[in-house]
Amino acid sequence: MLKYAATKYQFKYHPLCKELKITNLMFADDALMFSNGDAVSMMLLLKSFSTFSKTSGLKVSSSKSNAYFNRVNEELKSDFLSVSGFKEGKLPFRYLGMPIQTTRLKKKDCECLVDKICNRIHSYGARKLDSPCAGYRRSPLVAWDTICRPKQEGGLGLKNQELWNIAMVGRLVDWIATKKESLWVQWVNANYLKGSSWQDYTAPSNSSWVWRRIFKVKQVLANGYSQGVWQVQQAGYTPAGCYEWLRGARTKVEWHNAIWECWNLPKHRFMGWLITHKSLHTNSRLKGFEMNVDGMCFLCGQAEETQKHLFFECAFSRRVIQELMKTSGLRLPDSDVLHWCIHNTDLKKQRKVKNALVLSAMYQVWQQRNKSRIEQLVLRPSRIALLIIDDMKKRIKERDKRKLTAHKLDWLGRLSFI
């Protein structure tokens, strides 16, 4: 209606909307309307509201609507507010958490968003990882680059947020490169590119930090484009595909299946993952950090405490394995545990149960090691074996037996602890 009024009457577009003839922006049930600050344009704006209401039966909620003015005289402003019933709003205001203002966004304008993100990360227990939030200085057990790899490559499957951010911003770069039918792309062409080639474009030094960031991502992704077409994927640009391209190919680790088996409890999986990366803070490792420790094993006191010693060269941990074999009726490794888990040739279901028992044993040994260090007290190996068996029983009950074949159910039923 307003575009029609612009051609037939004297409606004037907002100065920054004139070239693209923008009269409104809508998101869900919210709408932003734009016009020049003269009396005729403002009254035509109200008339379009009235016509829309009569035609559709929908009415504007005056009590929830605000009018924003810039360099409009007080008399005209007062008349508009009186006729419309709107309240006068003041810039800046927030919409979906983002400040809407006439000037460029500054760092302090987005501090509240950064604080919310950091609080959300902390709420997920990220204190145990290498948190990027300000004020957190604890050294991580495993490098963030390793954590952000897929599980098949030795990581935890978390995304590298820096690369993921580049991949997401890259979607905007691709929209501009492919001239996607979008109001935002039209706005960029009209106000920034102004007819120049996107491939050869260079962002001015005085442009906004948002636009400079988009241009920087364009440079990062330049090798993935040929004549303005994304060459990495045949189906076209996707953030997931771009992320994998940025991350690069890495070698898969051979132990990931043994660690991330569905029969392993989550806490046991994480412990096994730390052990494969040799990241437990054993006395030997703490001594290497120049900490005041003697380096001897807390459980047996007979050798230097290394991961290799704890699992299972230590006399105490070997007794745990022996008690576990006696209780479960299964043959388990008492040395070179990781190699055994990887190359175990048992049938699939038997291998999964045995791996789960071994990881549970490693978890319990480490728990007793910490208990010995703090409380100078440990459980008997026979008691630890019972705790491991209890964990295994719970896990078996959690598994959906409808998915197990009769042969597998029969094998599980013959275990001495079921």
Helices and strands as residue ranges (DSSP letters): H 2-8, G 15-17, E 24-27, E 30-33, H 39-56, G 62-64, E 66-67, H 74-84, E 87-88, E 93-95, E 98-100, G 107-110, H 111-123, G 126-128, H 144-147, G 151-153, H 161-177, H 183-188, I 189-193, H 209-220, G 222-224, E 225-226, E 229-230, H 239-247, H 256-259, H 266-276, H 283-288, H 307-308, I 309-313, H 315-328, H 337-343, H 348-375, H 381-398, G 401-403, H 406-414
